[in-house]
Amino acid sequence: MYDYYIQQLFYILQTQSEQMSRMEQMLKDMRSEIDRLRQGSEKTIDRVEYNFDLLKIEKLEGTLNIGLMPKEGQSLDDITVREVEFK
């Protein structure tokens, strides 16, 4: 009679142990992914080309910022912005 309960208890403990091992592995994988994402935090922006020959502009106003690309080791706050006024 007690053998059945002991077997059930053993089975439950074994199942929980396997589940815990899978969760530990999942946690290790998630930590590795987070570390990889932190190391690859540098963003690269590909070259953007604009073709204005297809636009019909009747009135153009505002400020156009040209050259927002930081050099190595430079943050966005350190960038000098050249402005062109249109009127």
Contacts in CASP RR format, 6 or more apart in sequence:
PFRMAT RR
TARGET T0000
AUTHOR 0000-0000-0000
METHOD contacts of the structure
MODEL  1
MYDYYIQQLFYILQTQSEQMSRMEQMLKDMRSEIDRLRQGSEKTIDRVEY
NFDLLKIEKLEGTLNIGLMPKEGQSLDDITVREVEFK
45 69 0 8 1.000
60 86 0 8 1.000
61 86 0 8 1.000
61 87 0 8 1.000
62 85 0 8 1.000
62 86 0 8 1.000
63 83 0 8 1.000
63 84 0 8 1.000
63 85 0 8 1.000
63 86 0 8 1.000
64 83 0 8 1.000
64 84 0 8 1.000
64 86 0 8 1.000
65 81 0 8 1.000
65 82 0 8 1.000
65 83 0 8 1.000
66 81 0 8 1.000
66 82 0 8 1.000
66 83 0 8 1.000
66 84 0 8 1.000
67 79 0 8 1.000
67 81 0 8 1.000
67 82 0 8 1.000
68 76 0 8 1.000
68 79 0 8 1.000
68 81 0 8 1.000
69 79 0 8 1.000
70 76 0 8 1.000
70 78 0 8 1.000
70 79 0 8 1.000
END
